[in-house]
């Protein structure tokens, strides 16, 4: 029986270790410098359907998203509301998770809601899609066209509600008033 020598075992182990180091380094270099994100957006900036939006309204944007993977993927998209021609910091909004099927599809997104406290002015939404690669995360930027936030018109005053007039000779007129999630019944007797 021919037993491998210690020198042969060391040579084989050294060759395997060198192969693994080269393999890991190759994957690292590929992921860092050559791997492209599997998500893309067109056109940039995304067109916004309404050019004037009230605070609390939705800036509906239309875009084509493409997924080059063979399976549906989910990624996180950060969002912020940027006021144009202003030194005010952007308003960071909650991130959203998006699932996209393979291929390209045109979508009208309704996740970009203008906050209620936004003063009138010109704004745009922007953000990044964070896409996980083999090792690193890649970011794909996006933004919308500029749109105008206009003040909401004042709400019409509510019509006054008249209380029923007591009828002479009536025994009692019940009056029901709502008070903080409770109901109080008052009877007027003559």
N, C-alpha and C positions, 0 to 999 in steps of 0.2 A: 504494500500500500504506500502510495506516494503522498506524503504530507507536505502542504505548502509551508515554505519557510516563513519566518517572522518578517523578513525583508519583503517578500512577495505580498503578504497581507498588508503591510504598511504602504506599499506602492499602490495597491488596489484601493485602500481607504483614502489615501491622499488624492488619487485620481477622482474618486467619487465626491470628495469634499470640494475639490476644485471645480468639478462639473456643477455642483449645487450652488456654489458661490457665483459662478458665471451665470447660471440660470436666474438666480434671485436678482443679481445686478442687472441683467437684461430686462427682466420684468419691471424693475424699478425705473430704469432709464426709459423704457417704452411708455410707462404710465406717466412719468413726469414730463417728457418732451415730445412724444409722438402721438399718444392716444388722443383722439378727438372726442369731444362730448357727443353723445348719441342723440341729443336734442338740438333742434335749430328752429328759429322763428323767422318768418317773413310776413309782411314787409315791416321794416323798422323805420320810424316809429309806428305803432299800431294805430290805425285810424279809429277815432272816437265818433260814434254815430250822432250824438247831440253836442253841439258846440257851446250851449249854455245849459248849466246844470245847477239846481238848487242844492244847498247844504242838505245832506241826508239822501241825495239822489245817487244814482249809479252811473258811472262813466263806462258805458258799454263799449268795449273795444273788440275789433275783429282782427284775427291773425290766422296765419297758417302755421301749425306746429308739425314738425316732422320727427319721427322716432326711427333711427336706423337699426335698432335691435329687432330680433325676431319674435320677441314676447312683449306684452304690455309692461311698462315700467312706471314706477311712482317716484316723483322727485319733489323737493320742497322749493317753493318760490317765495322769496322775500319781497316785500312791497313797501314803498314809501310814497307820500304825497309831497311834491316839490312845488313851492310857490315861485313862479318865474319872476325875474327882475326884483328880487328881494334878498336881503341878507338873513332872513329868518331860516333857522334850521329846518330840514325836511321833517315831516311828521312820519315816524316809523309806524307802520301798521302790522297787524298780525300776519305771520307767514301762513301760506296755504299749501296743502298737499295736492298734487295734481297727478292723475294717472292718465297715461297716453298709450293708445294702441300702436302697433307697428304701422309704419307708413306715414303719410301726410294727411292732415285733415284741417279744414277751415272751421274755426270756432268763434263764437261771439261770447266773450267772457263777461260775466256780470258780478265779479267778486270785488271790483274796485269801487267801493262806496265812499263818497265824499263825507267826511265827518260833519256832524250837525253844527259844530262850533267854528266851521271854516269861514273866515271873512271873505267878502267879495274880492275877486281878483282872477288872475290867470294862473293855471296850474297844469301839471302833468303828473301821471303816475310813472314810477320807474322801479326797477328791482333786478334781481338776479335769480336764475334757476340754478340750484345747487345739485350737481349730478355726480354720483359716485362712480369712479372709475375702478380699475383693478386695485390701485393703491391710494391714489389721490382723488380729492373731490375737484371737479371742474365747475367753473361758473360761466353761465351764458347770460349776458345782460339783455334787458328789454326796456322799452319805455313806450308811452302813448303820445299821441299828438297833444298839443296844448289845447286846453278848453277853458271856458270862462265859468267861474262860480258866481252866480248872481243871487242877491238877497231875495228871500222868500217874500211874496206879497203879504201884507198883513191879513190875518184871518178875520173874516166878517164877525161882527159882534153877534152874540147869540140873542135871539128874539126873547123879550121878557115873557115870563110865564105868569099869567094872571091867576090869582087865587079865586076860587068860586065865592061869589057873594052869598051871604046867608039869606035864606028865604024866610020872610016873616011868617011866623006861625009854625015853623018847622021845629021839631023836637030837638034834633041834634044834627050838626053838620060835621062829619068826620074829616079830619085833615091829616094826611099821612106825609111825613117828612123823612127823607133819608139822612141819617147823621152817622158818618164814619162807620160804614158797614153795619149799621143797626137801623132799625125802623122804629120811629116813635109815632104813636097815634094819639092825636089830640082831638077831643070832642068838645065842641062849644055848645052849651045848653042855655036856653033862654028861660 
